[in-house]
Amino acid sequence: MLLPSEKTVKGNFDNITHTADGVTSRFFKKGNKYFINTQGEDGKNHDYEVKYTFGFTPLQQYLVAFPGGRLQVPRVSWDSKQKKWYNQYAKQTVSSHDWLHWTGNSQNWNTMCASCHSTNLQKNYDDKTDTYKTTYSIINVSCESCHGAGKQHSDYIKGEDYKDGEKIKGSFLKLVKNGSQLEQINTCAPCHARASEISNNHIRSNEIMDNYIPQIPDSEYFFADGQIDDEDYIYTSFLQSKMFSKGVKCSNCHNPHSTKLKKIDNQTCLQCHIPQKYNVPTHTFHPVGSQSSLCVSCHMPGKIYMGNDLRHDHSFRVPRPDLSVTYGTPNACNNCHQDKSNKYLTDAIVKWYGPKRKYHFADDLIPGSQLNSQSETHLKKLINYTQTPNIIKATAAFYLGKIQTQTSLNTLLKCLHNKDAQVRYRALTSLANFQPTSWVDAVGPLLSDKVRAVRIAAADLYITIPSAQIKDQYKEAFSEAHTELKTYLHYQTDFSVGNIMLADYYLKLQDYSNAEKYYKKGLRKDSQMNYAWLNLSSTYNLLGKNEEALKSLEFALKNDSKNDRIHYNMALLYNEMGNKPAAKNSFAKAVALKSLNPRVYYNYGLLLNEAKKFKEAELILTKGITLNPSASELYYALTFVYIQTNNTIKAQNTAMHLKKLDPNNPEYQELFRNMGVSQ
């Protein structure tokens, strides 16, 4: 990041025009100043002065000053290698009101870029005014970015204690030579991981989750087997690797100051791996010296980000085209052999290495991520297997939260005792999907966990517990952890999603006024967040503002007309407002969209039953049972439909199914007695 000048600006500003994806931009100079004429937030073109350059290679971006202390990054960037302007999001038409538009929250330097590109960056975001007073000690990354503030070190070296031989390990610096693997990785991770920062007040710690919450390799951002998909950087991938488990650290391969590889091509890997075994055609099955014989070609496939930046997957995995055949996950072989089917590539692997593949966690992670009737077994296995990387155990705990059974609950409660903070954290967040009575005692001790992120997650669960029900032994710890939770949530409010997180917090506290405030603030930053529209609608409903609740759902429908949950919520709202025909229509749309939510079929069936449309009610509830055979409420509703139509035999059979599924539910006992199935 530098001030623009002839020496620092790489892009061509000689009145050059670039047109792509419906937007024409012009790059020009006025005297010594650099300007970009491009589409603004109002959809019209304006002249914007370049305040800073940002980056050198493989691309250079430019920062433009906006009101409120914001610096924004235009979409068009300069390709330093091909020496041309290009769109980072090629072939995407981005509306001027979209979160992804260069004037929006996603392209804001203060929020998205600054902390990793300057030293001692302080965002200084003011939530009340939605403005920044961002500062930094040094405009670019410097020694102190990794080694910490140097004044105490300098004073010590110049002082009498040092001269007299009183040596202190590290001499008041972080990340000293020959430091531990964890210290080094967690120093690199804040900028080489997709992660959220907990607070601007960092704790001096070798545990990353005292200051950051890294992304796990779930299927929202990664492929189902843990390979990189979205722009996820390095850390999460590396923690999956065998290299990490064997103690390898960043500086074994990279010069920590230039970040370049210490050795070229396979020589990097051959520092540890035996050349006679691995750097030969009998292992690579490709000609020596060819691109295909490089270790990275098979074990570190790359992907282009930001339009021209190739980044390699650091999970160092063996290509598995057999998993591609079964699940559709990518494999490195296809990067070169694009004309070959995955079956062909699988057969080639069998020919070279035999029919059996060595176990990899992906064998369980992929089916576990599918969240079907078989997933729980795979996820439990990942958590119980001692060789599973902790980052994968954490991911398994995340998925288990979506499978609300006693087995999943027991497994998650066991995870609370795991030595790894990420596993404990993800188990806590998953427990939010279970009844508080099932976890309240187990979670209490984690309110005083040694790791800040874990304490925050525990507090987020405990805010749903009435204060009178919190045991005395946990009250002080909860109060302190709750303060950390509030600090964390407020620190996120410069992000669109951060406002939604804070709104969710207020919704749990039944503070509907503040919940409304922050849902609306988040939606002003990103109007495409349908989760927020749905929750804002629920908030309005709780405030008795049903017309506003309906408008929120209508906005959500404009974003995604094929979202079954929106239609379901509209159906419930219409029903509450007394508009039965509109409710029926919305239920029907949710069913037509093949909703998997059993409550859609339950509530729709009840509405049809109320309207005495018994045959339609039977069809809807039966369809729901076909999709959700373990949803007891569907059998309960269907039994009543059969009772209404005097179909005693079907009513008894359905009640018997219900008895097998949920024999102890107190709401069903009277029905069991009336139908003669109480025993």
C-alpha positions as CSV (number, residue, x, y, z in Angstrom):
1,M,0.0,0.0,0.0
2,L,1.6,3.2,-1.2
3,L,0.8,6.7,-2.3
4,P,0.3,6.9,-6.1
5,S,3.2,8.1,-8.1
6,E,5.0,7.2,-11.3
7,K,7.2,4.8,-9.3
8,T,4.3,3.0,-7.5
9,V,1.5,2.9,-10.0
10,K,1.8,-0.1,-12.4
11,G,-1.5,0.3,-14.2
12,N,-1.9,2.2,-17.5
13,F,-3.6,5.5,-16.8
14,D,-3.0,7.0,-20.2
15,N,-6.7,7.7,-20.9
16,I,-7.3,3.9,-21.3
17,T,-10.9,2.5,-21.5
18,H,-11.9,-0.9,-20.3
19,T,-15.4,-2.4,-20.9
20,A,-16.6,-5.6,-19.2
21,D,-19.8,-7.0,-17.8
22,G,-21.9,-4.0,-18.6
23,V,-19.5,-1.4,-17.1
24,T,-17.1,0.9,-19.0
25,S,-14.2,2.4,-16.9
26,R,-11.7,4.9,-18.0
27,F,-8.2,5.4,-16.4
28,F,-6.6,8.8,-16.7
29,K,-4.4,11.5,-15.0
30,K,-5.0,15.1,-14.1
31,G,-1.5,16.5,-13.4
32,N,0.1,14.2,-10.9
33,K,-3.2,12.7,-9.7
34,Y,-4.6,9.4,-10.9
35,F,-8.3,8.9,-11.6
36,I,-10.8,6.1,-12.5
37,N,-14.1,7.0,-14.1
38,T,-16.4,4.1,-13.4
39,Q,-19.9,3.1,-12.1
40,G,-20.7,4.4,-8.7
41,E,-23.2,3.4,-6.0
42,D,-26.0,5.3,-7.8
43,G,-25.4,3.2,-11.0
44,K,-23.9,6.2,-12.9
45,N,-20.3,6.8,-13.8
46,H,-18.2,9.3,-11.8
47,D,-14.5,10.3,-11.5
48,Y,-12.8,8.8,-8.5
49,E,-9.3,9.9,-7.4
50,V,-6.8,7.1,-6.5
51,K,-5.6,7.7,-2.9
52,Y,-3.4,4.6,-2.7
53,T,-2.0,1.7,-4.7
54,F,-2.6,-1.7,-3.2
55,G,-0.3,-4.6,-4.1
56,F,2.3,-5.2,-6.8
57,T,2.0,-8.7,-8.3
58,P,0.3,-10.7,-9.7
59,L,-2.2,-7.8,-9.5
60,Q,-2.4,-4.2,-8.4
61,Q,-5.5,-2.6,-7.0
62,Y,-6.4,1.0,-6.2
63,L,-8.0,2.6,-3.2
64,V,-10.6,5.3,-3.4
65,A,-11.7,7.5,-0.5
66,F,-15.4,7.7,0.4
67,P,-17.2,9.6,3.2
68,G,-17.0,8.2,6.7
69,G,-13.3,7.3,6.5
70,R,-14.0,4.4,4.1
71,L,-11.5,3.3,1.4
72,Q,-13.0,1.2,-1.4
73,V,-11.4,-1.1,-3.9
74,P,-12.7,-0.7,-7.5
75,R,-13.6,-3.9,-9.3
76,V,-11.2,-3.4,-12.2
77,S,-7.6,-4.4,-11.4
78,W,-4.3,-4.2,-13.1
79,D,-2.8,-7.6,-14.2
80,S,0.9,-7.0,-13.5
81,K,2.1,-10.0,-15.6
82,Q,0.0,-9.6,-18.7
83,K,0.0,-5.8,-18.3
84,K,-3.7,-5.2,-18.8
85,W,-6.9,-4.2,-17.0
86,Y,-9.3,-6.9,-16.0
87,N,-12.4,-7.6,-13.9
88,Q,-11.8,-9.7,-10.8
89,Y,-15.3,-11.2,-11.1
90,A,-15.3,-11.9,-14.8
91,K,-18.7,-12.5,-16.5
92,Q,-20.6,-11.4,-13.4
93,T,-23.0,-8.5,-13.7
94,V,-22.9,-6.9,-10.2
95,S,-25.7,-4.4,-9.4
96,S,-24.7,-1.0,-8.0
97,H,-26.7,-1.8,-4.9
98,D,-25.2,-5.3,-4.4
99,W,-22.9,-6.1,-1.5
100,L,-20.3,-7.3,-4.0
101,H,-20.3,-3.9,-5.9
102,W,-17.0,-2.1,-5.4
103,T,-18.7,0.6,-3.4
104,G,-20.2,-1.9,-1.0
105,N,-19.2,-3.6,2.2
106,S,-17.4,-6.6,0.5
107,Q,-14.9,-4.3,-1.2
108,N,-14.2,-2.1,1.8
109,W,-10.5,-1.8,2.7
110,N,-11.0,-1.0,6.3
111,T,-13.0,-4.1,6.9
112,M,-11.8,-6.7,4.4
113,C,-8.1,-5.9,3.7
114,A,-6.4,-3.4,6.0
115,S,-5.4,-5.6,9.0
116,C,-3.2,-7.8,7.0
117,H,-1.5,-5.2,4.9
118,S,-0.5,-2.6,7.4
119,T,1.3,-2.7,10.8
120,N,-0.6,-2.2,14.1
121,L,-3.8,-1.5,12.2
122,Q,-6.7,-0.2,14.3
123,K,-10.0,-0.1,12.5
124,N,-11.6,2.4,14.9
125,Y,-15.1,1.7,13.6
126,D,-17.9,3.7,15.2
127,D,-21.1,1.6,15.2
128,K,-23.3,4.5,16.0
129,T,-22.2,6.6,13.0
130,D,-21.1,3.8,10.7
131,T,-17.8,5.6,10.2
132,Y,-14.1,4.7,10.4
133,K,-11.1,6.5,11.9
134,T,-8.6,3.8,10.8
135,T,-5.0,4.2,11.8
136,Y,-1.8,2.3,11.5
137,S,1.8,2.6,12.7
138,I,3.4,1.7,9.4
139,I,1.6,1.7,6.1
140,N,2.8,-1.7,5.0
141,V,3.6,-5.0,6.7
142,S,6.8,-4.6,8.7
143,C,8.9,-6.5,11.2
144,E,6.5,-5.7,14.0
145,S,3.6,-7.3,12.2
146,C,5.1,-10.7,13.1
147,H,7.5,-10.0,15.9
148,G,5.5,-7.6,17.9
149,A,6.2,-4.0,19.0
150,G,9.9,-3.4,19.0
151,K,10.3,-0.7,21.7
152,Q,10.6,-3.0,24.7
153,H,13.1,-5.2,22.7
154,S,15.2,-2.2,21.7
155,D,15.2,-0.8,25.2
156,Y,16.2,-4.2,26.6
157,I,19.1,-4.6,24.2
158,K,20.4,-1.1,24.9
159,G,19.9,-1.6,28.7
160,E,22.3,-2.6,31.4
161,D,20.5,-5.9,32.1
162,Y,21.4,-7.2,28.7
163,K,24.9,-5.9,28.8
164,D,25.4,-7.5,32.2
165,G,24.4,-10.9,30.8
166,E,20.8,-11.1,32.1
167,K,19.3,-12.8,29.0
168,I,15.6,-13.2,28.5
169,K,14.3,-15.8,26.1
170,G,13.1,-14.0,22.9
171,S,14.4,-10.7,24.1
172,F,10.8,-9.4,24.3
173,L,10.1,-10.4,20.7
174,K,7.4,-12.7,19.3
175,L,8.3,-15.5,16.9
176,V,12.0,-15.9,17.5
177,K,14.3,-18.1,15.6
178,N,13.7,-21.8,16.0
179,G,10.3,-21.1,17.7
180,S,7.7,-23.9,18.0
181,Q,5.5,-25.1,15.1
182,L,2.4,-23.8,16.8
183,E,3.9,-20.4,17.6
184,Q,4.9,-19.9,14.0
185,I,1.7,-21.2,12.3
186,N,-0.5,-19.1,14.6
187,T,1.6,-16.0,13.8
188,C,1.1,-16.6,10.1
189,A,-2.6,-17.7,10.4
190,P,-4.3,-14.3,11.1
191,C,-3.4,-13.3,7.5
192,H,-3.2,-16.7,5.9
193,A,-6.6,-18.0,7.2
194,R,-10.2,-17.2,6.6
195,A,-11.1,-16.1,10.1
196,S,-13.0,-13.6,12.2
197,E,-11.1,-11.4,14.6
198,I,-12.5,-11.5,18.1
199,S,-11.3,-8.1,19.4
200,N,-8.8,-5.4,18.7
201,N,-7.4,-6.1,22.2
202,H,-5.3,-9.2,21.5
203,I,-4.3,-11.7,24.2
204,R,-0.6,-12.7,24.2
205,S,-1.1,-16.4,23.4
206,N,0.0,-19.3,21.3
207,E,-3.6,-20.3,21.0
208,I,-5.1,-18.7,17.8
209,M,-8.6,-18.9,19.2
210,D,-7.9,-16.4,21.9
211,N,-7.9,-13.8,19.2
212,Y,-9.4,-15.3,16.0
213,I,-12.1,-17.9,15.0
214,P,-10.8,-19.7,11.9
215,Q,-13.1,-21.1,9.3
216,I,-13.5,-24.9,9.3
217,P,-13.6,-26.9,6.0
218,D,-17.4,-27.2,5.8
219,S,-19.2,-27.5,2.5
220,E,-20.2,-23.8,2.4
221,Y,-16.6,-22.7,1.6
222,F,-14.8,-25.9,0.8
223,F,-15.5,-29.0,-1.2
224,A,-17.1,-31.8,0.8
225,D,-13.8,-33.6,1.2
226,G,-12.1,-30.5,2.6
227,Q,-10.3,-29.3,-0.6
228,I,-10.2,-25.6,-1.2
229,D,-13.2,-24.0,-3.1
230,D,-13.9,-20.5,-2.1
231,E,-11.1,-18.0,-1.2
232,D,-10.0,-19.8,2.0
233,Y,-6.3,-19.1,2.1
234,I,-3.9,-21.6,3.6
235,Y,-4.4,-22.3,7.3
236,T,-7.5,-24.5,7.3
237,S,-6.1,-26.6,4.5
238,F,-2.7,-27.1,6.2
239,L,-4.2,-28.2,9.5
240,Q,-5.8,-31.1,7.6
241,S,-2.5,-32.3,6.3
242,K,-0.1,-35.1,7.3
243,M,2.6,-32.4,7.2
244,F,1.1,-30.5,10.0
245,S,0.6,-33.7,12.1
246,K,4.3,-34.4,11.6
247,G,5.5,-31.0,12.9
248,V,6.2,-29.3,9.6
249,K,6.0,-25.5,9.8
250,C,5.8,-22.7,7.3
251,S,9.5,-21.9,7.3
252,N,10.5,-25.4,6.5
253,C,9.4,-24.7,2.9
254,H,9.1,-20.8,2.7
255,N,11.4,-18.0,3.4
256,P,9.4,-16.3,6.2
257,H,10.5,-12.8,5.1
258,S,9.9,-13.1,1.3
259,T,7.4,-16.0,1.5
260,K,9.1,-17.5,-1.5
261,L,10.0,-21.2,-1.6
262,K,13.5,-22.0,-0.3
263,K,14.1,-24.5,-3.1
264,I,12.6,-24.8,-6.5
265,D,10.2,-27.5,-7.8
266,N,10.5,-30.9,-6.2
267,Q,13.6,-29.9,-4.2
268,T,11.3,-28.4,-1.6
269,C,9.6,-31.7,-0.9
270,L,12.8,-33.7,-1.2
271,Q,14.2,-32.0,1.9
272,C,12.2,-34.7,3.7
273,H,11.0,-37.2,1.2
274,I,13.5,-39.8,-0.2
275,P,14.3,-38.8,-3.8
276,Q,14.9,-42.4,-4.9
277,K,11.4,-43.3,-3.8
278,Y,9.4,-40.3,-4.7
279,N,11.2,-38.4,-7.5
280,V,11.1,-41.2,-10.0
281,P,8.7,-42.3,-12.7
282,T,7.8,-45.4,-10.7
283,H,6.1,-43.1,-8.3
284,T,4.9,-40.2,-10.5
285,F,4.1,-42.2,-13.6
286,H,5.0,-39.1,-15.6
287,P,8.3,-38.2,-17.4
288,V,11.1,-36.8,-15.2
289,G,11.3,-33.0,-15.5
290,S,7.8,-32.6,-16.8
291,Q,5.2,-30.3,-15.2
292,S,3.1,-33.4,-14.4
293,S,6.0,-35.0,-12.5
294,L,6.1,-32.1,-10.0
295,C,4.8,-32.9,-6.5
296,V,2.5,-29.9,-6.5
297,S,0.7,-31.0,-9.7
298,C,-0.7,-34.1,-7.9
299,H,-0.6,-33.2,-4.2
300,M,-1.2,-29.4,-4.2
301,P,-3.7,-28.6,-7.0
302,G,-4.2,-24.9,-7.5
303,K,-7.1,-22.6,-8.1
304,I,-7.2,-19.0,-9.5
305,Y,-8.5,-16.4,-7.1
306,M,-9.0,-12.6,-7.7
307,G,-8.9,-13.3,-11.4
308,N,-5.2,-14.1,-11.8
309,D,-3.8,-15.3,-8.5
310,L,-2.9,-19.0,-8.5
311,R,-3.0,-20.5,-5.0
312,H,-2.2,-24.1,-4.0
313,D,-4.2,-26.3,-1.7
314,H,-2.0,-27.0,1.4
315,S,-3.8,-30.2,2.6
316,F,-1.2,-32.2,0.6
317,R,-3.6,-35.0,-0.2
318,V,-3.3,-38.0,-2.6
319,P,-5.6,-37.7,-5.6
320,R,-8.8,-39.7,-5.3
321,P,-10.7,-40.0,-8.6
322,D,-12.6,-42.9,-7.0
323,L,-14.2,-40.3,-4.6
324,S,-15.0,-38.1,-7.7
325,V,-16.8,-41.1,-9.2
326,T,-18.9,-41.6,-6.1
327,Y,-19.4,-38.1,-4.8
328,G,-18.4,-35.6,-7.5
329,T,-15.6,-34.1,-5.6
330,P,-12.6,-32.8,-7.6
331,N,-9.3,-34.5,-8.1
332,A,-5.9,-33.3,-9.2
333,C,-5.7,-35.7,-12.1
334,N,-8.6,-33.9,-13.9
335,N,-6.6,-30.7,-13.9
336,C,-4.4,-32.1,-16.7
337,H,-6.5,-34.9,-18.0
338,Q,-9.7,-32.9,-18.7
339,D,-10.6,-35.2,-21.6
340,K,-10.7,-38.3,-19.4
341,S,-13.6,-39.5,-17.2
342,N,-13.2,-40.0,-13.5
343,K,-13.8,-43.7,-14.1
344,Y,-10.9,-43.8,-16.5
345,L,-8.7,-42.0,-14.0
346,T,-9.8,-44.3,-11.2
347,D,-8.9,-47.3,-13.3
348,A,-5.4,-45.8,-13.9
349,I,-4.8,-45.5,-10.2
350,V,-5.9,-49.1,-9.6
351,K,-3.5,-50.2,-12.4
352,W,-0.6,-48.3,-10.8
353,Y,-1.2,-48.8,-7.1
354,G,-3.7,-51.7,-6.7
355,P,-7.4,-51.8,-5.9
356,K,-7.2,-50.6,-2.2
357,R,-6.9,-47.0,-1.2
358,K,-5.3,-46.0,2.1
359,Y,-7.9,-44.6,4.5
360,H,-8.3,-40.8,4.4
361,F,-10.7,-38.8,6.5
362,A,-12.5,-37.7,3.3
363,D,-13.9,-41.3,3.2
364,D,-16.1,-40.3,6.1
365,L,-16.2,-36.5,5.8
366,I,-18.0,-36.5,2.5
367,P,-20.9,-38.8,3.4
368,G,-21.0,-37.1,6.8
369,S,-21.5,-33.7,5.1
370,Q,-24.5,-35.0,3.2
371,L,-26.6,-35.0,6.4
372,N,-28.7,-38.0,5.6
373,S,-29.6,-41.1,7.6
374,Q,-26.1,-42.5,7.2
375,S,-24.2,-39.3,8.1
376,E,-24.2,-39.6,11.9
377,T,-22.2,-42.8,11.9
378,H,-19.5,-41.3,9.7
379,L,-19.2,-38.1,11.7
380,K,-19.1,-40.0,15.0
381,K,-16.3,-42.1,13.6
382,L,-14.3,-39.0,12.6
383,I,-14.6,-37.6,16.1
384,N,-13.6,-40.9,17.9
385,Y,-10.7,-41.8,15.6
386,T,-7.5,-40.6,17.2
387,Q,-5.8,-40.0,13.8
388,T,-8.4,-37.6,12.5
389,P,-7.0,-34.0,12.3
390,N,-8.6,-31.8,14.9
391,I,-9.8,-29.3,12.3
392,I,-11.8,-32.2,10.7
393,K,-13.1,-33.3,14.2
394,A,-14.3,-29.7,14.6
395,T,-16.0,-29.9,11.2
396,A,-17.7,-33.2,12.2
397,A,-19.0,-31.5,15.4
398,F,-20.4,-28.7,13.3
399,Y,-22.3,-31.1,11.0
400,L,-23.6,-33.2,14.0
401,G,-25.4,-30.1,15.2
402,K,-27.7,-30.5,12.2
403,I,-28.6,-34.1,13.3
404,Q,-30.6,-33.8,16.4
405,T,-30.5,-37.2,17.9
406,Q,-29.4,-38.5,21.3
407,T,-26.3,-40.1,19.7
408,S,-25.3,-36.7,18.2
409,L,-25.9,-35.0,21.5
410,N,-23.8,-37.5,23.5
411,T,-21.0,-37.2,21.0
412,L,-21.1,-33.4,21.2
413,L,-21.1,-33.4,25.0
414,K,-18.0,-35.6,24.8
415,C,-16.3,-33.1,22.5
416,L,-16.6,-30.5,25.2
417,H,-13.7,-32.2,26.9
418,N,-11.5,-32.3,23.8
419,K,-8.0,-30.8,24.2
420,D,-8.4,-28.8,21.0
421,A,-10.1,-25.4,21.3
422,Q,-11.6,-25.6,17.8
423,V,-13.3,-28.9,18.6
424,R,-14.8,-27.5,21.9
425,Y,-15.9,-24.3,20.2
426,R,-17.7,-26.1,17.3
427,A,-19.3,-28.5,19.7
428,L,-20.7,-25.6,21.7
429,T,-22.1,-23.8,18.7
430,S,-23.8,-27.1,17.6
431,L,-25.4,-27.6,21.0
432,A,-27.6,-24.5,20.3
433,N,-29.8,-26.9,18.2
434,F,-30.6,-29.0,21.3
435,Q,-32.7,-28.4,24.4
436,P,-30.9,-26.4,27.1
437,T,-31.7,-29.0,29.7
438,S,-29.6,-31.5,27.8
439,W,-26.4,-29.4,28.0
440,V,-26.7,-26.7,30.6
441,D,-24.6,-28.6,33.3
442,A,-22.0,-29.7,30.8
443,V,-21.5,-26.3,29.3
444,G,-21.2,-24.4,32.7
445,P,-17.5,-25.2,33.2
446,L,-16.6,-23.9,29.8
447,L,-17.7,-20.4,30.8
448,S,-14.3,-20.2,32.4
449,D,-12.4,-22.1,29.7
450,K,-8.8,-21.0,29.2
451,V,-9.5,-20.0,25.6
452,R,-11.5,-16.8,24.8
453,A,-13.5,-18.1,21.8
454,V,-14.7,-21.1,23.8
455,R,-15.8,-18.9,26.7
456,I,-17.7,-16.7,24.1
457,A,-19.5,-19.8,22.6
458,A,-20.4,-21.0,26.1
459,A,-21.8,-17.6,27.0
460,D,-23.8,-17.5,23.7
461,L,-25.6,-20.7,24.9
462,Y,-26.1,-19.5,28.4
463,I,-27.8,-16.2,27.5
464,T,-30.9,-18.4,26.7
465,I,-31.0,-19.6,30.3
466,P,-33.1,-17.6,32.7
467,S,-30.8,-16.0,35.2
468,A,-32.6,-17.6,38.1
469,Q,-31.8,-21.0,36.7
470,I,-28.0,-20.4,36.4
471,K,-26.2,-22.1,39.2
472,D,-24.3,-19.9,41.7
473,Q,-21.0,-21.5,40.8
474,Y,-21.3,-20.3,37.2
475,K,-22.8,-16.8,37.7
476,E,-19.5,-14.9,37.9
477,A,-17.9,-16.8,35.0
478,F,-21.0,-16.3,32.9
479,S,-21.0,-12.5,33.7
480,E,-17.4,-12.2,32.5
481,A,-17.9,-14.5,29.5
482,H,-21.0,-12.6,28.6
483,T,-19.1,-9.3,28.5
484,E,-16.5,-10.9,26.2
485,L,-19.4,-12.1,24.0
486,K,-20.9,-8.6,23.7
487,T,-17.5,-7.1,23.0
488,Y,-16.9,-9.7,20.2
489,L,-20.3,-9.1,18.6
490,H,-20.1,-5.3,18.7
491,Y,-16.6,-5.5,17.2
492,Q,-18.1,-7.3,14.1
493,T,-20.6,-4.6,13.3
494,D,-18.6,-3.1,10.4
495,F,-19.4,-6.3,8.6
496,S,-22.8,-6.8,7.2
497,V,-23.0,-10.3,8.7
498,G,-21.7,-8.9,12.0
499,N,-24.8,-6.8,12.4
500,I,-26.9,-9.9,11.8
501,M,-25.0,-11.8,14.5
502,L,-25.6,-9.0,17.0
503,A,-29.3,-8.8,16.0
504,D,-29.6,-12.6,16.6
505,Y,-28.1,-12.0,20.0
506,Y,-30.7,-9.4,20.9
507,L,-33.4,-11.7,19.5
508,K,-32.3,-14.4,21.9
509,L,-32.5,-11.8,24.7
510,Q,-36.0,-10.8,23.5
511,D,-34.8,-7.3,23.0
512,Y,-36.8,-6.9,19.8
513,S,-36.1,-3.2,19.3
514,N,-32.3,-3.7,19.1
515,A,-32.8,-6.8,17.1
516,E,-34.8,-4.8,14.5
517,K,-32.2,-2.1,14.5
518,Y,-29.2,-4.4,13.7
519,Y,-31.1,-6.6,11.2
520,K,-32.0,-3.4,9.3
521,K,-28.4,-2.1,9.6
522,G,-27.0,-5.4,8.3
523,L,-29.4,-5.4,5.4
524,R,-28.5,-1.9,4.4
525,K,-24.9,-3.2,3.9
526,D,-26.1,-6.4,2.1
527,S,-29.7,-6.6,1.0
528,Q,-29.2,-10.1,-0.4
529,M,-29.0,-11.8,3.1
530,N,-32.3,-13.7,3.1
531,Y,-31.5,-15.2,6.5
532,A,-31.7,-11.6,7.9
533,W,-34.9,-10.9,6.1
534,L,-36.5,-14.0,7.6
535,N,-35.3,-13.1,11.1
536,L,-36.4,-9.5,10.7
537,S,-39.8,-10.7,9.7
538,S,-40.0,-12.9,12.8
539,T,-38.9,-9.9,14.9
540,Y,-41.7,-7.7,13.4
541,N,-44.1,-10.5,14.1
542,L,-43.1,-10.6,17.8
543,L,-43.5,-6.8,17.9
544,G,-47.0,-7.1,16.5
545,K,-46.0,-5.5,13.2
546,N,-47.3,-8.2,10.8
547,E,-47.6,-5.9,7.8
548,E,-43.9,-5.1,8.2
549,A,-43.2,-8.8,8.7
550,L,-44.9,-9.5,5.4
551,K,-42.9,-6.8,3.5
552,S,-39.7,-8.3,4.8
553,L,-40.6,-11.7,3.4
554,E,-41.6,-10.1,0.1
555,F,-38.1,-8.6,-0.1
556,A,-36.6,-12.0,0.6
557,L,-38.7,-13.5,-2.3
558,K,-37.3,-10.9,-4.7
559,N,-33.9,-12.2,-3.8
560,D,-34.8,-15.9,-4.1
561,S,-38.3,-16.9,-5.3
562,K,-37.5,-20.6,-5.1
563,N,-36.6,-20.6,-1.5
564,D,-39.1,-23.0,0.2
565,R,-38.5,-21.5,3.7
566,I,-39.7,-18.1,2.6
567,H,-42.9,-19.5,1.3
568,Y,-43.4,-21.5,4.5
569,N,-42.9,-18.4,6.7
570,M,-45.3,-16.5,4.5
571,A,-47.9,-19.2,4.9
572,L,-47.6,-19.1,8.7
573,L,-47.8,-15.3,8.7
574,Y,-50.8,-15.3,6.3
575,N,-52.5,-17.9,8.5
576,E,-51.9,-15.8,11.6
577,M,-53.3,-12.7,9.8
578,G,-56.4,-14.6,8.9
579,N,-55.7,-14.8,5.2
580,K,-56.4,-18.6,4.7
581,P,-56.4,-18.6,0.9
582,A,-53.0,-16.9,0.8
583,A,-51.7,-19.2,3.4
584,K,-52.8,-22.3,1.4
585,N,-51.2,-20.9,-1.7
586,S,-47.8,-20.3,0.1
587,F,-47.9,-23.7,1.6
588,A,-48.5,-25.2,-1.8
589,K,-45.5,-23.3,-3.3
590,A,-43.2,-24.6,-0.5
591,V,-44.4,-28.2,-1.2
592,A,-43.9,-27.6,-5.0
593,L,-40.3,-26.6,-4.3
594,K,-39.8,-30.0,-2.6
595,S,-39.3,-28.7,0.9
596,L,-37.7,-31.2,3.2
597,N,-39.0,-29.4,6.3
598,P,-41.6,-31.7,8.0
599,R,-43.3,-28.6,9.6
600,V,-44.3,-27.5,6.1
601,Y,-46.3,-30.7,5.6
602,Y,-47.6,-30.7,9.2
603,N,-48.9,-27.2,9.2
604,Y,-50.3,-27.4,5.6
605,G,-52.0,-30.7,6.5
606,L,-53.6,-29.1,9.6
607,L,-54.8,-26.1,7.5
608,L,-56.4,-28.5,4.9
609,N,-57.9,-30.6,7.7
610,E,-59.4,-27.4,9.3
611,A,-61.0,-26.6,5.9
612,K,-62.4,-30.1,5.8
613,K,-60.3,-31.0,2.7
614,F,-59.5,-34.3,4.2
615,K,-58.3,-36.1,1.1
616,E,-55.8,-33.3,0.3
617,A,-54.7,-33.2,3.9
618,E,-54.0,-37.0,3.8
619,L,-52.0,-36.6,0.5
620,I,-49.9,-33.8,1.9
621,L,-49.2,-35.5,5.2
622,T,-48.4,-38.8,3.5
623,K,-46.0,-37.0,1.2
624,G,-44.3,-35.4,4.2
625,I,-43.9,-38.8,5.8
626,T,-42.3,-40.2,2.7
627,L,-39.8,-37.4,2.8
628,N,-39.4,-37.5,6.6
629,P,-40.3,-41.0,7.9
630,S,-39.0,-40.2,11.4
631,A,-41.1,-36.9,11.8
632,S,-43.5,-38.0,14.5
633,E,-45.7,-34.9,14.3
634,L,-46.7,-35.9,10.8
635,Y,-48.1,-39.2,12.0
636,Y,-49.9,-37.4,14.8
637,A,-51.6,-35.0,12.4
638,L,-52.4,-37.8,10.0
639,T,-54.1,-39.8,12.7
640,F,-56.4,-36.9,13.4
641,V,-57.3,-36.7,9.7
642,Y,-58.3,-40.3,9.7
643,I,-60.3,-39.8,12.9
644,Q,-62.2,-36.9,11.3
645,T,-63.1,-39.2,8.4
646,N,-64.1,-42.1,10.6
647,N,-61.3,-44.3,9.1
648,T,-60.7,-46.2,12.3
649,I,-58.3,-48.8,10.9
650,K,-56.0,-46.3,9.2
651,A,-56.1,-44.1,12.4
652,Q,-55.1,-47.0,14.6
653,N,-52.3,-48.1,12.2
654,T,-50.9,-44.6,12.0
655,A,-51.1,-44.2,15.8
656,M,-49.2,-47.4,16.2
657,H,-46.4,-46.0,13.9
658,L,-46.4,-42.9,16.1
659,K,-46.1,-45.1,19.2
660,K,-43.0,-46.8,17.8
661,L,-41.4,-43.5,16.9
662,D,-42.1,-41.4,20.0
663,P,-43.7,-43.5,22.7
664,N,-43.0,-41.2,25.6
665,N,-44.1,-37.8,24.3
666,P,-46.6,-36.4,26.8
667,E,-48.5,-34.7,24.0
668,Y,-49.4,-38.0,22.4
669,Q,-50.5,-40.0,25.5
670,E,-54.2,-39.1,25.3
671,L,-54.3,-40.1,21.6
672,F,-52.6,-43.4,22.4
673,R,-55.2,-44.2,25.1
674,N,-58.1,-43.2,22.9
675,M,-56.8,-45.3,20.0
676,G,-56.1,-48.3,22.3
677,V,-52.4,-48.3,21.7
678,S,-51.2,-47.1,25.1
679,Q,-49.5,-50.4,25.9
